[in-house]
Amino acid sequence: MITPQNPIEIDSNGYPHILYVRSGSNAFYGRRVTYRNRTSGSWSSALTLDDSVYNSGRAGWHPGLFFKPNGDLVAIFQTGGWN
């Protein structure tokens, strides 16, 4: 599952970078923040940024992606639960 909150940034060379949340066995448990880019003509393999094991009801949420002025790519996300 890809959430509606999928930040996409374009680097200075025009290549897209995306951060998204993948679900595990159900919609909330096992969610993992994942990064991919298309800098080589095809999409890169998925890179899991959030590989923590959470307690019941906790997961990765609200991914964000941006470039710093020097060109470094920064990925941010929140971990937590609901209740």
Secondary structure by P-SEA (a helix, b strand, c coil): ccccbbbbbbcccbbbbbbbbbbccccccbbbbbbbbccccccccccccccccccccccccbbbbbbcccbbbbbbbbbbccc
